[in-house]
Amino acid sequence: MRLKNKTALITGGSSGIGKAIALRFIKEGAKVIVFDIEKPNYICQFYSVNVSNEVQIIKNVAKIKQVDVLINNAGIYFQSSVEKTRSKELIEILNINFKGVYLMCKHLIPLIKKNKGCIINISSALSIVPEAESAAYCASKAAVNMFTKCLALDLSSHKVRVNAILPGPIDTPLLHKAFSSKTELSKYAKLNPLGRIGLPEEVANVALFLASDEASYVTGGLYTVDGGEALR
């Protein structure tokens, strides 16, 4: 029960990595609040929020009395060359992947400060490993990395820790949408140094550590959970 009496707010907590983190946190004693556009299929406190919409964030944060851990997990992914990326697509991916993280932090910091809590931003291994067909995504996640470091420095005097997790290929709906078939995904998995796709629960394990008192001297870090993908 490493998170007993703690309240965690998780964006994008209805599926994939966000859901795995939520379920692990609940198991460890935390009360979980989810901000998402889809309702989770497990018991938690849920608010329908698009993280790129500041009005929705402000409205729903006002209903919350306590947050000890903020997990910024909501994100989107698409593949497109720079030449073919439409302005609408670029704006959407930056709005969700970076602006959403920024706004959530902006409006949750007062609550986080009260209990000297922590913030964990879910970035991506592609924030440090370039992928030619995903320039917009890579750039949006690279922005999250630097924001994490800046915020860690900014909030250090308040004893608030800020870290980021950089998942590689994880078995989620987002990953499966990126491949045309299971065969293609299998070929990709074999190229990973550990030779497989990761599990959402493996990301949740690292999130649990960073959210717990075991990581009391850890801030400003970027932690890859990618089977060694970033080594290439």
C-alpha positions as CSV (number, residue, x, y, z in Angstrom):
1,M,0.0,0.0,0.0
2,R,2.6,2.5,-1.1
3,L,0.1,5.1,-2.0
4,K,-2.3,4.8,0.9
5,N,-4.2,8.0,1.6
6,K,-2.9,9.5,-1.7
7,T,-5.1,10.9,-4.5
8,A,-3.9,10.5,-8.1
9,L,-5.3,12.3,-11.1
10,I,-4.6,10.5,-14.4
11,T,-5.4,11.9,-17.8
12,G,-6.2,9.4,-20.5
13,G,-6.9,6.8,-17.8
14,S,-9.6,4.9,-19.7
15,S,-7.3,2.6,-21.7
16,G,-3.8,1.6,-22.4
17,I,-1.0,2.9,-20.2
18,G,-3.2,5.2,-18.3
19,K,-5.6,2.4,-17.3
20,A,-2.7,0.2,-16.2
21,I,-1.3,3.0,-14.0
22,A,-4.8,3.6,-12.5
23,L,-5.4,0.0,-11.6
24,R,-1.9,-0.4,-10.1
25,F,-2.4,2.8,-8.1
26,I,-5.7,1.6,-6.8
27,K,-4.2,-1.7,-5.8
28,E,-1.5,0.3,-3.8
29,G,-4.2,2.2,-1.9
30,A,-4.6,5.4,-3.9
31,K,-7.9,7.1,-4.7
32,V,-7.9,7.6,-8.5
33,I,-9.4,10.4,-10.5
34,V,-9.6,10.1,-14.3
35,F,-9.8,12.9,-16.8
36,D,-10.7,11.5,-20.3
37,I,-13.1,11.8,-23.1
38,E,-14.2,8.2,-22.6
39,K,-15.5,6.7,-19.3
40,P,-13.3,4.0,-17.7
41,N,-14.7,0.5,-17.3
42,Y,-13.4,0.3,-13.7
43,I,-14.4,2.1,-10.5
44,C,-12.9,5.6,-10.1
45,Q,-13.9,9.2,-9.9
46,F,-14.4,10.3,-13.5
47,Y,-14.7,13.7,-15.3
48,S,-15.2,14.1,-19.0
49,V,-12.3,16.4,-20.0
50,N,-10.5,17.1,-23.2
51,V,-7.0,18.1,-21.9
52,S,-6.5,20.6,-24.8
53,N,-9.6,22.5,-23.6
54,E,-8.6,24.9,-20.7
55,V,-12.2,25.8,-19.9
56,Q,-13.0,22.1,-19.3
57,I,-9.9,21.7,-17.1
58,I,-10.6,24.7,-15.0
59,K,-14.3,23.7,-14.5
60,N,-13.5,20.2,-13.3
61,V,-10.3,20.9,-11.3
62,A,-12.5,23.3,-9.2
63,K,-14.5,20.2,-8.1
64,I,-11.4,18.5,-6.7
65,K,-10.1,19.0,-3.1
66,Q,-6.9,16.9,-3.1
67,V,-4.3,15.7,-5.6
68,D,-1.0,14.3,-4.5
69,V,0.0,12.8,-7.8
70,L,-0.7,14.1,-11.3
71,I,-0.1,11.7,-14.2
72,N,-0.2,13.4,-17.6
73,N,-0.8,10.4,-19.8
74,A,-3.3,11.5,-22.5
75,G,-1.8,11.6,-25.9
76,I,-2.3,10.9,-29.6
77,Y,-0.1,9.6,-32.4
78,F,-0.1,9.6,-36.2
79,Q,2.4,9.0,-39.0
80,S,2.9,11.6,-41.8
81,S,5.7,13.2,-43.6
82,V,6.3,16.9,-42.9
83,E,5.2,17.7,-46.4
84,K,1.9,15.9,-46.1
85,T,1.0,16.9,-42.5
86,R,-1.9,19.2,-42.5
87,S,-2.0,22.3,-40.3
88,K,-5.0,20.9,-38.5
89,E,-3.2,17.6,-37.7
90,L,-0.1,19.5,-36.4
91,I,-2.2,21.7,-34.2
92,E,-4.2,18.7,-32.8
93,I,-1.1,16.7,-31.8
94,L,0.6,19.7,-30.2
95,N,-2.6,20.6,-28.4
96,I,-3.1,17.1,-26.9
97,N,0.5,16.0,-26.4
98,F,2.1,19.2,-25.2
99,K,-0.5,21.9,-24.5
100,G,-2.6,19.5,-22.5
101,V,0.3,18.6,-20.3
102,Y,1.2,22.2,-19.8
103,L,-2.4,23.2,-18.9
104,M,-3.0,20.3,-16.5
105,C,0.2,21.2,-14.7
106,K,-0.7,24.9,-14.6
107,H,-4.1,24.3,-13.0
108,L,-3.1,21.4,-10.7
109,I,0.1,22.9,-9.3
110,P,-1.7,24.7,-6.4
111,L,-3.2,21.4,-5.2
112,I,0.1,19.5,-5.7
113,K,2.0,22.1,-3.7
114,K,-0.3,21.7,-0.7
115,N,0.9,18.2,0.0
116,K,4.3,18.4,-1.6
117,G,3.2,15.9,-4.2
118,C,4.6,15.0,-7.6
119,I,4.0,15.1,-11.3
120,I,4.7,12.4,-13.8
121,N,4.5,13.2,-17.5
122,I,4.2,10.3,-20.0
123,S,6.5,11.2,-22.9
124,S,7.8,8.7,-25.4
125,A,11.1,7.0,-26.4
126,L,10.4,8.7,-29.7
127,S,11.1,12.0,-28.0
128,I,14.8,11.0,-28.1
129,V,14.9,8.6,-31.0
130,P,13.9,10.3,-34.3
131,E,11.3,8.6,-36.5
132,A,11.2,10.1,-40.0
133,E,7.4,9.5,-40.6
134,S,6.4,10.9,-37.1
135,A,8.2,14.3,-36.9
136,A,5.2,16.1,-35.3
137,Y,4.7,13.4,-32.7
138,C,8.4,13.2,-31.9
139,A,8.6,17.0,-31.5
140,S,5.5,17.1,-29.3
141,K,7.0,14.6,-26.9
142,A,10.5,16.2,-27.0
143,A,8.7,19.4,-25.8
144,V,7.3,17.4,-22.8
145,N,10.8,16.3,-21.8
146,M,12.2,19.9,-21.6
147,F,9.0,21.1,-19.9
148,T,9.5,18.4,-17.3
149,K,13.0,19.5,-16.6
150,C,12.0,23.2,-16.4
151,L,9.0,22.5,-14.1
152,A,11.1,20.3,-11.9
153,L,13.5,23.2,-11.4
154,D,10.7,25.7,-10.9
155,L,8.9,23.6,-8.3
156,S,11.9,22.3,-6.4
157,S,11.7,25.0,-3.8
158,H,8.2,23.7,-3.0
159,K,9.5,20.1,-2.6
160,V,7.4,19.1,-5.6
161,R,9.0,16.4,-7.8
162,V,8.5,16.3,-11.5
163,N,9.6,13.4,-13.7
164,A,8.8,11.9,-17.1
165,I,8.5,8.3,-18.3
166,L,9.4,7.5,-21.9
167,P,7.6,4.4,-23.1
168,G,8.8,2.6,-26.2
169,P,6.5,0.1,-28.0
170,I,3.8,-0.9,-25.5
171,D,0.9,-3.2,-26.2
172,T,-1.9,-0.6,-26.4
173,P,-4.6,0.3,-28.9
174,L,-2.4,3.3,-29.9
175,L,0.4,1.0,-30.9
176,H,-1.8,-1.5,-32.8
177,K,-3.3,1.4,-34.9
178,A,0.2,2.3,-36.1
179,F,0.6,-1.1,-37.9
180,S,-1.3,-2.5,-40.8
181,S,-1.2,-6.0,-39.5
182,K,-0.1,-8.2,-36.6
183,T,2.7,-9.6,-38.9
184,E,4.1,-6.1,-39.3
185,L,3.9,-5.5,-35.6
186,S,5.7,-8.8,-34.9
187,K,8.5,-7.9,-37.3
188,Y,8.9,-4.5,-35.5
189,A,8.9,-6.2,-32.1
190,K,11.8,-8.5,-33.1
191,L,14.0,-5.4,-33.9
192,N,13.7,-4.3,-30.3
193,P,16.9,-5.1,-28.2
194,L,14.8,-7.2,-25.8
195,G,12.9,-8.7,-28.8
196,R,9.3,-8.0,-27.7
197,I,6.6,-5.4,-27.2
198,G,6.3,-4.0,-23.6
199,L,3.2,-4.3,-21.4
200,P,1.3,-1.3,-20.0
201,E,1.8,-2.8,-16.5
202,E,5.6,-2.4,-17.0
203,V,5.2,1.3,-17.4
204,A,2.8,1.3,-14.4
205,N,5.6,-0.2,-12.3
206,V,7.9,2.7,-13.0
207,A,5.1,5.2,-12.4
208,L,4.4,3.6,-9.0
209,F,8.0,4.0,-8.0
210,L,8.2,7.7,-9.1
211,A,4.9,8.4,-7.3
212,S,6.0,6.7,-4.1
213,D,8.2,7.9,-1.2
214,E,10.8,5.5,-2.5
215,A,11.6,8.2,-5.2
216,S,11.8,11.0,-2.6
217,Y,15.1,12.2,-4.0
218,V,14.2,11.9,-7.7
219,T,13.2,14.8,-9.8
220,G,13.8,16.2,-13.3
221,G,14.5,12.7,-14.7
222,L,13.6,11.1,-18.0
223,Y,13.0,7.3,-17.6
224,T,12.9,5.1,-20.7
225,V,10.7,2.0,-20.5
226,D,11.3,0.8,-24.0
227,G,13.1,-2.6,-24.0
228,G,16.3,-0.7,-25.1
229,E,14.7,1.0,-28.2
230,A,16.5,4.3,-27.3
231,L,19.9,2.5,-27.5
232,R,19.5,2.4,-31.2
